[in-house]
Amino acid sequence: MRKFAFFVVPFAAACSVSLPVNGQFDGEPAQGTATASLSGGTFQVLNTRGLSCAGTYDAGTTAITIRAPVSCTDGRTGNAIITRKTDLISGTAIVRLNDGTTGEFVFGDLQYGEEF
């Protein structure tokens, strides 16, 4: 099972790249997608209670660790700390919202149980 955090993908040969995102958010299983394109990066996750959270990131960076703002459909906001492996298309993400709610995700070839 592929798991997510949030990611940045080098895309010299492609207009955009999307990866599945899996993990847990607000104590519930969650999944979504992360997309990198020349115009920027976006991500969105949805947990089993219907909470949807999304954000954007600098898809052009080659940094291993990046921070991305997150906003949710219930008005909460926060940040994701994304740590990518050297391939830049797999890694982990930890999300913390303004009320203390957290989420953990993996993306790329990583397995959630192996990382968290």
C-alpha positions as CSV (number, residue, x, y, z in Angstrom):
1,M,0.0,0.0,0.0
2,R,1.5,3.3,-1.0
3,K,1.4,6.0,1.7
4,F,1.8,9.7,1.6
5,A,3.1,12.8,3.1
6,F,3.5,15.7,0.6
7,F,6.1,15.8,-2.2
8,V,8.0,17.7,-4.7
9,V,8.9,16.0,-8.0
10,P,11.4,16.9,-10.6
11,F,9.5,17.3,-13.8
12,A,11.7,18.2,-16.6
13,A,10.1,15.8,-19.0
14,A,6.5,16.0,-17.8
15,C,4.0,18.8,-17.3
16,S,2.7,17.4,-14.0
17,V,3.2,14.4,-11.8
18,S,0.7,13.1,-9.2
19,L,1.2,10.6,-6.4
20,P,-1.3,8.9,-4.0
21,V,-1.2,10.0,-0.4
22,N,-2.1,7.7,2.5
23,G,-1.8,7.9,6.2
24,Q,-3.8,9.1,9.2
25,F,-5.2,12.5,10.0
26,D,-7.2,13.6,13.1
27,G,-7.0,10.0,14.3
28,E,-8.7,8.6,11.2
29,P,-7.3,6.9,8.1
30,A,-6.9,9.4,5.3
31,Q,-5.9,9.4,1.6
32,G,-5.5,11.9,-1.2
33,T,-3.1,13.1,-3.9
34,A,-0.1,15.4,-4.3
35,T,0.6,17.0,-7.6
36,A,3.7,18.8,-8.9
37,S,3.7,20.9,-12.0
38,L,5.6,23.7,-13.6
39,S,3.1,26.2,-12.0
40,G,3.5,24.8,-8.5
41,G,2.5,21.9,-6.2
42,T,-0.7,21.1,-4.5
43,F,-1.9,18.4,-2.1
44,Q,-5.3,17.3,-0.7
45,V,-6.2,14.6,1.8
46,L,-9.6,13.3,3.0
47,N,-10.1,11.3,6.2
48,T,-12.9,8.8,6.8
49,R,-15.0,11.3,8.8
50,G,-15.1,13.6,5.8
51,L,-12.5,16.2,6.9
52,S,-10.7,17.5,3.8
53,C,-7.4,19.5,4.1
54,A,-5.3,20.9,1.3
55,G,-2.3,23.1,0.6
56,T,0.3,24.3,-1.8
57,Y,4.1,24.1,-1.9
58,D,7.0,25.2,-4.0
59,A,7.3,22.4,-6.6
60,G,10.5,23.9,-8.0
61,T,12.6,23.4,-4.8
62,T,15.2,20.7,-4.5
63,A,15.3,21.0,-0.7
64,I,14.9,17.8,1.2
65,T,12.7,19.3,3.9
66,I,10.0,21.9,3.1
67,R,7.2,23.5,5.0
68,A,3.7,24.0,3.4
69,P,0.6,25.7,4.7
70,V,-2.5,23.6,5.2
71,S,-6.1,24.6,5.4
72,C,-9.1,22.4,6.1
73,T,-12.8,22.6,5.2
74,D,-13.8,23.1,8.8
75,G,-11.7,26.3,9.1
76,R,-8.6,24.9,10.8
77,T,-5.2,25.8,9.5
78,G,-1.7,24.7,10.1
79,N,1.5,23.5,8.5
80,A,3.0,20.3,7.0
81,I,6.6,19.5,7.4
82,I,7.6,17.4,4.4
83,T,10.8,15.4,4.4
84,R,11.7,13.8,1.1
85,K,14.1,11.0,0.3
86,T,17.0,11.8,-2.1
87,D,14.8,10.6,-5.0
88,L,12.6,13.7,-4.3
89,I,9.4,11.6,-5.0
90,S,9.0,9.6,-1.8
91,G,9.1,10.7,1.8
92,T,7.0,11.5,4.9
93,A,4.9,14.4,6.1
94,I,3.8,15.5,9.5
95,V,0.9,17.9,9.7
96,R,-0.1,20.0,12.8
97,L,-3.1,22.2,12.8
98,N,-3.7,25.3,14.9
99,D,-5.8,23.3,17.5
100,G,-3.1,20.6,17.9
101,T,-4.6,18.0,15.6
102,T,-1.8,16.0,13.8
103,G,-1.5,13.8,10.8
104,E,1.2,11.5,9.5
105,F,1.6,10.5,5.8
106,V,3.9,8.7,3.5
107,F,4.2,9.0,-0.3
108,G,6.2,7.4,-3.1
109,D,7.6,3.9,-2.4
110,L,7.4,4.1,1.4
111,Q,5.1,2.1,3.6
112,Y,3.3,3.8,6.4
113,G,4.0,1.1,9.0
114,E,7.7,1.2,8.2
115,E,8.0,5.0,8.7
116,F,5.6,5.7,11.6
